[in-house]
């Protein structure tokens, strides 16, 4: 099983036309291999700024996840190295063009991947067993975020804190943890802040959660018991992102 990664927590939508031209490009781009050991799980390697984007020690697959707002379990194909080789990327826009927010940079990251990694993708729809996240009998125990609150995500071995995220952020995290597609059927709009304490759901000694199966069970239980959501298995069409082609970039 691939290590659990919290990539895509901040995603708000899926991009369907992945095979189409990626659009505008950064003015300055640096891509270099990173030969250090993989970073610890739970650390977000991506930094968005008003005039650029940087990532440290990230795989091409992780770059695909963040730029196409998809999930690891919904990506297949491509050479094996896309989930093992790691890269540092610095991409900047011309300050004269004005400040840009994260979503505005995503088409530019896709252009970067197409140009530097020769990345080619397409999507396919598959009927699969999925988990559906639904509201319970009472309103979910999530706090509506303040307007000036910064979006973010922090995690430890037994605790996950979500700040100013849409419900789809929880959906994406569930999908990564459960290794199964998850669909949002809550109908809840807006940004929320909430924390999950997995130690309360653990049956291990001193609240420890070590095995992946135990972690997934504790996470699923926390979403139900602490947030008040329902989670059910269903059959539903799932959009898969297929990597048709990718090449290792030349460092610069």
N, C-alpha and C positions, 0 to 999 in steps of 0.2 A: 504493500500500500504506500502511496506517496505520502510524504509528511504533510500534516495539516497546515495549510497556509491561509492567512486571512488577507487575501487579495480580492479586491472587488467589493469590500465592505461599503465603500462610498459610492458605488455605481448606482445610477438611477434609471438606466434604460439599457436595452440591448440594441446593437447596431446590426441591421439585417444585411445591408448591401456590402458585405465585407470584401467582395471581389472587385468592387468598383474603385476608381481612382481615389486616392486618399485625400486630395485637396491641398490646402495651403501648407507651406513648409517653414521650418525654422531658418533663421539667417545664419546661425553658427551651430555646428554639431560636432561633438567629439564622442567617439565610441572606442572603448579600450577593453581588452579582456581583463577579468579580475581573477587572479589565481589563488586568492585566499580561500580559506575554508568557508563553507556555506554559513550564512548568518543564522543566529538563533531563531527558532520558530516564533511567530507572533510579531516580529518586527517589520513594520512597513518600510520598504526600501525606496519609496517614491516621494519626492518633494516637488510640489507645484508652487511656483512663485508668479508674481504679476507679469514677469517677462521671461519665463522659461520653465524648464523641467529638468530635474536631475534624478538619477537613480544610482545606487551603489550595490554591487554584488547581487545583481538580479539576472534571472534567466530570460531567454527570449519568450518562453511560455508565459512568464509573469508579465512581461511587457505586452503580450497579446491580451492577457486577462484584463489589464488595466485600461488599455487603449480601445478595446472592443467591448468592454464592460460585460464580458461573459464569465463563465466559471470553469475552474480547472477540469471538473468531471464532464464538461460539455465541449472539451477540445480534444481532438484526436488527429493522428497523422503526423507527417513531418519526420525529419531525422531524429534519432534518439538524443542528440546533444542539445536540443532546444529546451530540455528540462534538466540539464546537468551543467553545461558551460555557463559561466557567469560573466557579466559585463558591467562596466561603469559607463553611464551616458550623461553627457552634459549638453543640453540644447537650449539655445537662447534666441529670443526675438529682438528685433530692433526697438530700443526704448522709444524711438520717435513714433512708433506705431501705436503707442498707448498701452496701458495695462490690460492683461487678459486673465480671465478666471479659468479654473481647472477644466471645465467642460469645453471651453473654447480651444484648449490646447490639445484635446484628444485627436481631432483630425490631423493635426500637425505631427503627433507621435505616430499615427498610422502611416503618414507619408514617409517619416524617418525609417520605419521598419521596412517599408516597401523599397526604399532606395538603398539603405545600408545592408539589410539582411536579405534582399531580394525576396521578400515574403509574399506569397500568393495564398489566398484563402477562398473558401466558399462555404456556404451553409447548407445543411440538410435537415429535414424534419423527420424525427423518429417517434413512434409510439412507444412509450416506456412507462414503467412504474415509477411514480413520483410521490413525494410527500407534499401535502397541501397545508399551508399555514392559514388558520382561520381564527376569527374572534370567538371567544368563549361565551358563556351565558352572561357574564358581566364584562364591562369595559376592561381592556388589558391594562396592566399596571405599568404603564410607561408614562413618563413626564414630558409634556410638550416643551420643546427646547425654546430658550429665549432667542430673540432676534439677533442679539450681539454675541451669542455663544459660538465658539469655534467648533467646527466639526473635528472629530477625532476618534481614535480607538486605542485602548490600552488593554494588555492582557498579561496574566501570570499563569502559573500552572493550574490555578483553581478559580480564577476570577477574570471576567471580561467586562470592560466598561465601554459603552457606546455613547458618544456625545454628538448631539445634533445630526442624527442620521435618519433617513427614511426607513420604513419597514423593510424595504428591499435590501437594506444593509444586513438586517438580521436574516433575511431569506438567503442571501448569498453565503453568509457565514454558516448557516445550517447546512446548506448544500455541500460546502467544503468539509465540514466536520463529519456529516453522515455519509459522504461519498455517494450521494444520491441526489438527482435533481429535486429542487423544491420550488413550488409555485406559490405566489402570493394571492390568497383569496380573502384577505382581510377587508379590502375596500377602504383601508385607512390611509388618509393623505396627510402630508406635513412632515415635520422633523421632530424627532424625539430623543430623549436621553434616558438611559437605563443601565443597570448593572446586573450581571448574573454571577451568583456565588455558587460555583460548582461543588464546593466542599460540603454544602448542605445536602447535596443529592448523592454524595459518595458513600459507598458501603465499605470502602477500604479503611485501613488503619489510619487513625488521626486525620481523616479527611483527605488522604492522598489519592490522586488519580494518576495512574501510570500507563496502563495499557490503553491502546487506541479505542478498543471496544468500550471499556469503562468510561473513557472520556466522552465518547459519543452518547452513551446512555445517560451520563450525568448532565450533559449539555441539553439533551432532549427533555429530560425531566425538569431541568431548571426553567426552560422556556414554558413548559406547561404549568408548573407549580408556582414559580416566582413571577412570571409575567401574565399568566392566565390565558394563554393562547391554546387552541386545539390544533393537533397535528394528526392528519389521517393519510393513509396510503390511497392513491388513485391511479388510474391510467390516463395519460395525457400526452399530447404531442410535445416533443422537446426539440428545440433548435440546437443542432450540433455545429460547431465551428471546425471545419476540416482544413488542416494545413497541407496544401498541395506542394509547396516548394519553399525552401529556406536555405540560405548559405551563410557560413560564418563571415562576418564583416572583416574588412581590412582595418587594422587599428590606425588611429590618427591622433 
